[in-house]
Amino acid sequence: MAKWLGMAEFAYNNKMHSSTKMLSFKANYGQNPRIEFEERKKGKYEGAEKFVEKMKEIQEEAKAVLGKVQEEMKKYADRK
């Protein structure tokens, strides 16, 4: 799913890392990214609203997949 690669990278970089105790974004840019897609006002642009909803869905799915991978990596590491 190449179309999710950017969102997966974003989700990974927006996660607290155990070694640095900070987000990769914070380490690289000195600030955390703004990731909220809050609705400021109802507009005429239905396409924009659909885009925001799709981005929310992709973020949630990427977080879920990264969580599962993290659990698998931990199980493997704990066996050694």
C-alpha positions in Angstrom: 0.0 0.0 0.0 2.4 2.7 -1.3 -0.3 5.4 -0.9 -0.1 5.0 2.9 3.7 5.2 3.1 3.7 8.9 3.8 1.1 8.6 6.5 2.9 5.6 8.1 6.1 7.6 8.2 4.3 10.5 9.8 2.7 8.3 12.4 6.1 6.7 13.2 7.8 10.1 13.5 5.0 11.3 15.7 5.5 8.6 18.2 7.5 8.9 21.5 10.7 6.8 21.1 12.0 4.9 24.0 15.6 5.8 23.4 15.3 9.5 22.9 12.2 10.0 25.1 10.8 12.4 22.4 9.1 12.5 19.1 11.4 12.4 16.0 9.7 15.6 14.8 10.8 17.3 18.0 14.3 16.0 17.7 14.6 17.1 14.1 12.7 20.4 14.0 12.5 21.5 17.6 8.7 21.4 17.7 5.9 18.9 17.5 3.8 18.9 14.4 0.2 20.0 14.3 -1.8 16.9 13.5 -5.3 17.8 14.4 -7.9 18.2 11.7 -10.4 20.1 13.7 -13.3 21.6 11.9 -13.1 25.4 12.2 -16.2 26.2 10.3 -18.6 24.7 7.9 -17.6 25.6 4.4 -18.7 25.0 0.9 -15.8 22.7 0.1 -17.2 19.2 0.5 -14.0 17.8 -1.1 -11.9 19.3 1.7 -14.1 17.7 4.4 -13.9 14.3 2.7 -10.1 14.7 2.5 -9.9 15.5 6.3 -12.0 12.4 7.1 -9.9 10.2 4.9 -6.7 11.5 6.5 -8.2 10.7 10.0 -9.0 7.2 8.9 -5.5 6.6 7.4 -3.8 8.0 10.5 -5.8 5.6 12.7 -5.1 2.6 10.6 -1.4 3.5 10.4 -1.3 3.8 14.2 -2.9 0.5 14.6 -0.5 -1.3 12.2 2.5 0.3 13.8 1.2 -0.8 17.3 0.9 -4.4 16.1 4.4 -4.3 14.6 5.8 -2.9 17.8 4.2 -5.7 19.8 5.6 -8.3 17.4 9.1 -6.7 17.6 8.9 -6.7 21.4 7.9 -10.4 21.5 10.9 -11.2 19.3 13.3 -9.1 21.3 12.1 -10.6 24.6 12.8 -14.1 23.3 16.5 -13.4 22.9 
